């Protein structure tokens, strides 16, 4: 009896930890972000433009959805470092980071935006989306204070997804998958 209850509890907790609605082989559920949106940096000026998921097809992507908190950013920092080391071709690959500033520690919004702008300056070929209303988190049913990693093929279809910190093995799996999708 205790074994069955333990197994049931483990199953329920496993499902809850992976309760997103992102399905391998399908596109991500549509999301539009009109307040803030895509951060652009041109001629030493930052600007924001509306963004939606229809813009995702065309390149192989690692789509990272993170809460606007340092703890969320750290959860998958190893993957971001592995991507930098892999030096994927910018004409066929793009990292797209959606930052949910609706899920930030109160009073830190200015620091979060400053960090995003600094990253955009340093990695101008990467895409940064500021989601002030948590539209993607809600549409994709992602965890609070989280970090989700989604690999998309050039057609915009999900090829890998995990809501939470990746293991070292999963980091390698993502890098290998991106290399395969680029060939």
C-alpha positions as a Markdown table, in Angstrom:
| # | Residue | x | y | z |
|---|---|---|---|---|
| 1 | Unk | 0.0 | 0.0 | 0.0 |
| 2 | Unk | 2.8 | 2.5 | 0.9 |
| 3 | Unk | 4.7 | 1.5 | -2.2 |
| 4 | Unk | 1.6 | 2.3 | -4.4 |
| 5 | Unk | 1.0 | 5.6 | -2.7 |
| 6 | Unk | 4.7 | 6.5 | -3.1 |
| 7 | Unk | 4.6 | 5.6 | -6.8 |
| 8 | Unk | 1.4 | 7.6 | -7.3 |
| 9 | Unk | 2.9 | 10.6 | -5.5 |
| 10 | Unk | 6.1 | 10.3 | -7.6 |
| 11 | Unk | 4.0 | 10.1 | -10.8 |
| 12 | Unk | 1.9 | 13.1 | -9.9 |
| 13 | Unk | 5.0 | 15.2 | -8.9 |
| 14 | Unk | 6.7 | 14.2 | -12.1 |
| 15 | Unk | 3.7 | 15.3 | -14.1 |
| 16 | Unk | 3.4 | 18.6 | -12.2 |
| 17 | Unk | 7.1 | 19.4 | -12.9 |
| 18 | Unk | 6.5 | 18.8 | -16.6 |
| 19 | Unk | 3.0 | 20.2 | -16.9 |
| 20 | Unk | 3.6 | 22.5 | -19.8 |
| 21 | Unk | 1.6 | 22.1 | -23.0 |
| 22 | Unk | 4.5 | 22.1 | -25.5 |
| 23 | Unk | 4.4 | 19.1 | -27.8 |
| 24 | Unk | 7.3 | 17.6 | -29.7 |
| 25 | Unk | 6.7 | 17.8 | -33.4 |
| 26 | Unk | 4.2 | 20.7 | -33.2 |
| 27 | Unk | 4.7 | 24.4 | -33.1 |
| 28 | Unk | 4.5 | 26.3 | -29.8 |
| 29 | Unk | 1.0 | 27.6 | -28.9 |
| 30 | Unk | 0.7 | 31.1 | -30.4 |
| 31 | Unk | 1.8 | 34.1 | -28.3 |
| 32 | Unk | 1.8 | 37.8 | -29.1 |
| 33 | Unk | 3.6 | 40.3 | -27.1 |
| 34 | Unk | 2.7 | 43.9 | -27.8 |
| 35 | Unk | 3.8 | 45.7 | -24.6 |
| 36 | Unk | 7.6 | 45.8 | -24.8 |
| 37 | Unk | 8.3 | 42.8 | -27.1 |
| 38 | Unk | 11.5 | 42.3 | -29.1 |
| 39 | Unk | 14.5 | 44.4 | -27.9 |
| 40 | Unk | 16.4 | 45.8 | -30.8 |
| 41 | Unk | 19.7 | 47.6 | -30.7 |
| 42 | Unk | 20.7 | 49.8 | -33.7 |
| 43 | Unk | 23.0 | 52.8 | -34.0 |
| 44 | Unk | 23.5 | 52.8 | -30.2 |
| 45 | Unk | 19.8 | 53.0 | -29.6 |
| 46 | Unk | 17.5 | 50.5 | -27.9 |
| 47 | Unk | 13.9 | 50.1 | -29.1 |
| 48 | Unk | 11.1 | 47.6 | -28.5 |
| 49 | Unk | 8.9 | 46.1 | -31.2 |
| 50 | Unk | 5.8 | 43.8 | -31.0 |
| 51 | Unk | 6.7 | 40.2 | -31.4 |
| 52 | Unk | 4.8 | 36.9 | -31.9 |
| 53 | Unk | 5.6 | 33.3 | -32.4 |
| 54 | Unk | 4.9 | 33.5 | -36.1 |
| 55 | Unk | 8.4 | 35.0 | -36.3 |
| 56 | Unk | 10.0 | 31.7 | -35.0 |
| 57 | Unk | 10.3 | 29.6 | -38.2 |
| 58 | Unk | 13.2 | 30.2 | -40.5 |
| 59 | Unk | 16.1 | 29.3 | -38.2 |
| 60 | Unk | 17.0 | 26.5 | -35.8 |
| 61 | Unk | 16.5 | 27.9 | -32.4 |
| 62 | Unk | 17.1 | 27.4 | -28.7 |
| 63 | Unk | 14.2 | 29.2 | -27.2 |
| 64 | Unk | 14.8 | 30.0 | -23.5 |
| 65 | Unk | 11.9 | 31.2 | -21.5 |
| 66 | Unk | 13.0 | 32.6 | -18.1 |
| 67 | Unk | 11.5 | 34.4 | -15.2 |
| 68 | Unk | 13.0 | 37.9 | -14.7 |
| 69 | Unk | 15.2 | 36.7 | -11.8 |
| 70 | Unk | 18.9 | 35.8 | -11.4 |
| 71 | Unk | 18.0 | 32.4 | -10.0 |
| 72 | Unk | 16.0 | 31.5 | -13.1 |
| 73 | Unk | 18.8 | 32.7 | -15.4 |
| 74 | Unk | 21.3 | 30.5 | -13.5 |
| 75 | Unk | 19.2 | 27.3 | -13.9 |
| 76 | Unk | 20.3 | 26.8 | -17.5 |
| 77 | Unk | 23.5 | 28.9 | -17.6 |
| 78 | Unk | 25.5 | 25.8 | -18.5 |
| 79 | Unk | 23.5 | 25.4 | -21.7 |
| 80 | Unk | 24.1 | 29.0 | -22.7 |
| 81 | Unk | 27.8 | 28.6 | -22.2 |
| 82 | Unk | 27.7 | 25.4 | -24.3 |
| 83 | Unk | 25.9 | 27.3 | -27.0 |
| 84 | Unk | 28.5 | 30.1 | -27.0 |
| 85 | Unk | 31.3 | 27.5 | -27.2 |
| 86 | Unk | 29.6 | 25.7 | -30.1 |
| 87 | Unk | 29.7 | 28.8 | -32.3 |
| 88 | Unk | 26.6 | 27.9 | -34.3 |
| 89 | Unk | 26.3 | 29.8 | -37.6 |
| 90 | Unk | 24.2 | 33.0 | -37.1 |
| 91 | Unk | 22.7 | 32.8 | -40.5 |
| 92 | Unk | 20.9 | 29.5 | -39.7 |
| 93 | Unk | 20.8 | 29.5 | -35.8 |
| 94 | Unk | 19.5 | 31.9 | -33.2 |
| 95 | Unk | 19.1 | 31.9 | -29.5 |
| 96 | Unk | 15.8 | 33.5 | -28.6 |
| 97 | Unk | 15.4 | 34.5 | -24.9 |
| 98 | Unk | 11.9 | 35.4 | -23.6 |
| 99 | Unk | 12.2 | 37.2 | -20.3 |
| 100 | Unk | 9.0 | 37.1 | -18.2 |
| 101 | Unk | 9.4 | 40.4 | -16.3 |
| 102 | Unk | 5.9 | 39.8 | -14.8 |
| 103 | Unk | 7.7 | 37.1 | -12.8 |
| 104 | Unk | 10.4 | 39.3 | -11.3 |
| 105 | Unk | 11.2 | 40.2 | -7.8 |
| 106 | Unk | 9.2 | 43.4 | -7.1 |
| 107 | Unk | 11.4 | 46.5 | -7.5 |
| 108 | Unk | 14.0 | 44.8 | -9.7 |
| 109 | Unk | 12.5 | 45.5 | -13.1 |
| 110 | Unk | 15.0 | 48.3 | -13.9 |
| 111 | Unk | 17.9 | 45.9 | -13.2 |
| 112 | Unk | 16.4 | 43.1 | -15.3 |
| 113 | Unk | 15.9 | 45.4 | -18.3 |
| 114 | Unk | 19.5 | 46.7 | -17.9 |
| 115 | Unk | 20.8 | 43.2 | -17.9 |
| 116 | Unk | 18.8 | 42.3 | -21.0 |
| 117 | Unk | 20.1 | 45.4 | -22.8 |
| 118 | Unk | 23.7 | 44.5 | -21.8 |
| 119 | Unk | 23.3 | 41.0 | -23.2 |
| 120 | Unk | 21.8 | 42.4 | -26.4 |
| 121 | Unk | 24.8 | 44.7 | -26.9 |
| 122 | Unk | 27.2 | 41.8 | -26.2 |
| 123 | Unk | 25.3 | 39.3 | -28.4 |
| 124 | Unk | 23.6 | 41.4 | -31.1 |
| 125 | Unk | 22.7 | 38.3 | -33.2 |
| 126 | Unk | 20.7 | 36.8 | -30.3 |
| 127 | Unk | 17.0 | 37.7 | -29.9 |
| 128 | Unk | 15.7 | 39.0 | -26.6 |
| 129 | Unk | 11.9 | 39.3 | -26.0 |
| 130 | Unk | 10.6 | 41.2 | -22.9 |
| 131 | Unk | 7.2 | 39.8 | -21.8 |
| 132 | Unk | 5.9 | 42.2 | -19.2 |
| 133 | Unk | 2.5 | 40.4 | -18.9 |
| 134 | Unk | 3.7 | 36.8 | -18.8 |
| 135 | Unk | 1.8 | 36.0 | -22.0 |
| 136 | Unk | 4.2 | 33.1 | -23.0 |
| 137 | Unk | 4.3 | 31.6 | -19.5 |
| 138 | Unk | 0.5 | 31.5 | -19.4 |
| 139 | Unk | 0.0 | 30.3 | -22.9 |
| 140 | Unk | 2.6 | 27.5 | -22.5 |
| 141 | Unk | 1.7 | 26.7 | -18.9 |
| 142 | Unk | 5.2 | 27.1 | -17.6 |
| 143 | Unk | 6.4 | 27.0 | -14.0 |
| 144 | Unk | 6.7 | 30.1 | -11.8 |
| 145 | Unk | 10.2 | 31.5 | -11.3 |
| 146 | Unk | 11.4 | 29.0 | -13.9 |
| 147 | Unk | 13.6 | 28.5 | -16.9 |
| 148 | Unk | 12.3 | 26.4 | -19.8 |
| 149 | Unk | 14.4 | 25.3 | -22.8 |
| 150 | Unk | 12.7 | 24.6 | -26.1 |
| 151 | Unk | 14.6 | 23.5 | -29.3 |
| 152 | Unk | 12.9 | 24.4 | -32.5 |
| 153 | Unk | 13.7 | 23.2 | -36.0 |
| 154 | Unk | 13.8 | 25.6 | -38.9 |
| 155 | Unk | 10.1 | 25.0 | -39.5 |
| 156 | Unk | 9.4 | 26.2 | -36.0 |
| 157 | Unk | 8.4 | 22.8 | -34.6 |
| 158 | Unk | 9.4 | 21.7 | -31.1 |
| 159 | Unk | 12.2 | 19.1 | -31.1 |
| 160 | Unk | 13.1 | 19.2 | -27.4 |
| 161 | Unk | 11.5 | 20.8 | -24.4 |
| 162 | Unk | 12.1 | 20.9 | -20.7 |
| 163 | Unk | 10.7 | 23.2 | -18.1 |
| 164 | Unk | 13.4 | 23.3 | -15.4 |
| 165 | Unk | 17.1 | 23.0 | -15.1 |
| 166 | Unk | 18.8 | 20.8 | -17.6 |
| 167 | Unk | 21.2 | 18.1 | -16.5 |
| 168 | Unk | 24.7 | 18.0 | -18.0 |
| 169 | Unk | 23.5 | 15.1 | -20.2 |
| 170 | Unk | 20.5 | 17.1 | -21.4 |
| 171 | Unk | 22.8 | 20.1 | -22.2 |
| 172 | Unk | 24.9 | 17.7 | -24.4 |
| 173 | Unk | 21.7 | 16.3 | -25.9 |
| 174 | Unk | 20.5 | 19.8 | -26.9 |
| 175 | Unk | 23.9 | 20.8 | -28.4 |
| 176 | Unk | 24.0 | 17.5 | -30.4 |
| 177 | Unk | 20.3 | 18.0 | -31.5 |
| 178 | Unk | 21.0 | 21.6 | -32.7 |
| 179 | Unk | 24.1 | 20.3 | -34.7 |
| 180 | Unk | 21.9 | 17.7 | -36.3 |
| 181 | Unk | 19.2 | 20.2 | -37.2 |
| 182 | Unk | 21.7 | 22.5 | -38.8 |
| 183 | Unk | 23.0 | 19.7 | -41.2 |
